[in-house]
Amino acid sequence: MPGALLVIGDVVTDVVARHATPLAPATDTAARIALLPGGAGANAACWAAHTGAADVRLLACVGADSAAWHEETLMRSGVRPLLRVDPGAATGVVISLVDPTAERTFLTDSGAALRLSPGDWYDDLLRGVAHVHLSGYLFFADSSRRLARTALSAARERSIPTSVDPASAGFIEHLGVDRFLELASGADLLFPNRDEAALLTGLTEPAEAARKLSQAFPLVAVTLGAEGAILASHGELLAHVPGHPTTPLDTTGAGDAFTGAFLAARLSSADPVTAGMSGSRAGAEAVTRPGGRPPPLDSPGRAR
């Protein structure tokens, strides 16, 4: 049986507001609003379990206000939650405004999500783990940043492959590109989207950006939304994995779905292109649902 996937990242509560007409400033805009579990790290973990990874674990920090609910929803998705409950902060909240084209804009209050610290790390977390994945959101606060570096170093000492999702072009710009690349150094796999890849390289062409990034990270998957993904390794292009046509409802979880499915496939010894195809299928499935998670394992008609 493949080893476990350990995801270290964020758990947040998503307030997803889908509005069928443009936002009307200074007055009301009709919307369909849902309160859903989210977080880039948690979403990727759930999609990994959804697409076949048998042992997925998530280390994250939440507030006491919703810890029990988040733990339950993760377990229902097949993820083993390793949640630290912070009594001094509420669980992070993201307001996701989804426009008529299904594109989303985020308003983010990270809350407890970035309160992980090196004190939350212990080496036994790596027992039975075959891959460690980190949400890039961890790099945007001092405490969680130190935890991320501790985890990367511990995994590298044990020759456990690692990956990083840059998470947010806006936050990277605030932190600084050079600083982000320094913090993520040593990871074996990087999952930027088109905008993040452009920001990290200064190159607007995704294929060229992927090639450049793969000189620093052995394997890079640049996600392109409906256009699929570009894969590059050691400075060379591997493939353009096509997208899967679908009618999108909400693009919130597409990148997380790609990441989770890609990692699940790699844990089963799939080559990068096959893993990319699995990621592309999951991304297409994700955009047909509100929020960033797959259906729980116990959903009616849900096949495992």
N, C-alpha and C positions, 0 to 999 in steps of 0.2 A: 504494500500500500504506500502511495506517496506520502512524504512528510507533511507536516502542518504548514499552513500559511498564517503568519502573525502579522496583522495589520496594526499599526500604531497611528492614531489619528484623532479625528474629531467626531463627536456625536452632538447633533444639534436638533432643535425642533424647527421644522420648516413650516412657515405660514405661506402657502401657495395661493396666490391670487391670480386667476385667469380672467382677463378682461377682453371681451370681444370687440371693443371699440377703443380708439386711442384714449389715453388718460386725459381727463378734462381738468386743467388746473383750476384751483380755488372752488371746486364744486364736486359733486358726486360722479363716480364712474361705476356702473354696474359690473359686478364680478362674481365669479364662483370661487369661494374661499374654502380651503381645507387645511386642517392642522395635521401634519404628518411627521413621522420620524425621518431624520436626514443626517447630513454630515458627509463630506467627501470620503473620509476613511471608512465610516460605517456603511455607506452605500456600496463602496467597492467590496468590502467584506461580504455583504449580503449577496451581491452579484456573483462573487466567486463561489459561494455555497450554492447559489441557484443554478450555476452552470457546471457543477460537478465536483468541486473541491470538497473532500469528505471531512476535513478538520480545519476549520477557520476560526481564528481567535482574534479578538479585538481589544487592544489596550487603549483606553480613552478616559477622559474626565468629564463628569456631569455634575450638576447641582442636585441637592436633595429633593428639589421641587418636582422633578420628573424622572428620577433615577429608576424607580420600579417599572414605569411604563417603557422606558428605553431598553431596559434589560429584557423585559418580556418580548418586545418586538424583535430584538436581535435574536433571541432564542427561537422564536417562531420562524425566523428566516434561516435557521441552521447555523448561526454564529454563536460561538462561546464567548460571552461578554466578560471582559476583565476590566470592570469599571471602577475607577476611583471616584468616590463621592466627596465633593468639596463643600463643606458646610458654609463657606464664606462667599459663594457665588452661585448664581442661577445657571441652569443649563443654557448653552448658547442658543440664540434664535436667529434664523435667517428668514427675512421676508423676500419671497421670490415673486416678482411681478412678471407674469407671462403674457406677452402681447398677442395680437391676433395671428401672427406668423409662427407662434410657439416659441419664439426667442424669449430668454429670461434675463432679467436684471435683478441683482441681489442687493439687499440692504442687510448688513451683517453686524450682529452683536455677538462676539465670540464667547463671552461669558466664561464659564468654567472650562471650555474646550481647550484653551491655551494654558491651563494651570497644571498640566502634567509637569513633573520635575524629575531630575535625576534620582531623587529619593523614591520615586515610584518604580525604578528599574531594579530588577534582580535577575541574575544570570540564569536562574531556572526557567525564566520566561522562554528561553531558547530550547528547552528540552523538547526533542522531537520535531523541531521546526526546520523546514527545508527552504523557506523563503521569508524575508522580512520586507514588508512594504510600509512606507511612510507617507502620510499626507503632508504636502508642502506647507499647509497652514501651521504646522508645528514650528516652522522656522521664523514665524513672524512675532514671537514674543520670547523674552529672554529665558524664562524657565523651561518652556517646552522646547526651545531651540537647543538648550543643553541636554535635555532628555533625548532629542533626536540624534545628536552627535554621539551620545553614549551608546544608543542602540546600534547605530551604524558601526561604531568601533567594535562593539561586542560581537556583532554578526561577522564582521570581517576577520576577527581573530579566530573564529570557528569555521571560516571558509563557507559561510552561509550567504547565498546571493541576496542582494538587496535592490529595492527599487524606490523611486520617489516620483510622486505626482506634484508638479510645481504649484498647482491649485489656483493661483490667482495672479493674473498679469498686473492688476492694480496694486496688490500687496507687494509683489516683486519690485515694481517700480518704486514704491516707497522705501523698501528695504535697501534696494540697490542690486543691480544685476551681478556685479562682481562678488558681492557679499553672498548672494544666494548661491551662485555657482561654487563658491568656496565651501559653504555649508553642506551642499549636496555632494561634494566631491567624494569619490570612493564608492558611490552607488553603481550598480551594474546595469541598471535599466532606468530610463527616464521617460515619463509619459506627458509631455507638454501638449497643449492644444495649439492650434495655428497661431493665435495671438501671443501665447507665452513663448513659443519657439522663436517668433519674430523678435520679441523683446529681448530674449536671452542671447540672440546672435546678431541682431541688427540686419537680418536678411528677411525680406518679405516673401521670397519663394520658399514654400514649405520643404521641398525636396533639398534645396541647398541648406536650409536651416537644419534639417535632420542630419545631413552629412556632417555639417560643422559640429553639431552637438555630439555626434557619435565618435568624434575624435577625443572627447573627454569622458563620455559614458559609453561602454562597450556596445550597448543596444539602445536604440531610441525609437519610440513610436509616437509620431506626431499625429494627433487626431484632427480630422477635418470635417467633423459633423456628417452631413449627408453624403459627403464625398469620400468617406472611408478614412484611411490612415496611410501615412508614409512610414516605412520601416527602413532604418539604416543601421549599419554596424561597422565600427572601426573605420569610419570615414568613407564607406561605400554604401550606395543605395541597395537595399534588398528587394523591395517591392512596393508598389502602390496597391494596397488592399482596398477593393471597391466598397462603397456603401451599399446598403440594401434599401431599395425604394419602399417608402412607407408614408403614411399621412401622420405628421407629428401633432401631438396634443400638447406636450410640454417637454422641452429639451433639457430640463434641469439635470437629470441623472445620466445623460448619454455618455459622457466621458468616464464617469465612475463605473458604468456598466462595462464599457470597453476594457478598462483596467482590470476589473474583477474577473471577467471572462478570460482575458489574456493570461492572467496569472494562474487561473485554474487549469488552463490548457498546458501551460509550461510545467506545472507541477505533475502533469500526466505525461511529460516528456515530449510534448508537441514542439515542432520546430517553430521559429518566429512567425513565418508566414501563416502556418496553420493556426497558431495562436491569434494572429491578427484577424483572421477570418472569423474566429469564434468571437473575438471582441467586437467586430463589426456587426455581427448578428445580434449580439446582446444590446449594443447601442441602439439598433433599429427597434428592438423590442421595448427598450426603456422609454423612448419618446412617445410611445402610444399610451403611456400611463401618466397620471399626475404624480409629481414628486420624483424622488430619486431612487426608490427601492423596487425590487421585483415583488411579485405576490408572495405572501408567506407560504411556508411549506404546507400548512393545513388549510389553504384556500380550497374551496370546492372545485374539483376538476383539475387541480394542480398536480402535474406529474413530476416526480423527482428523478 
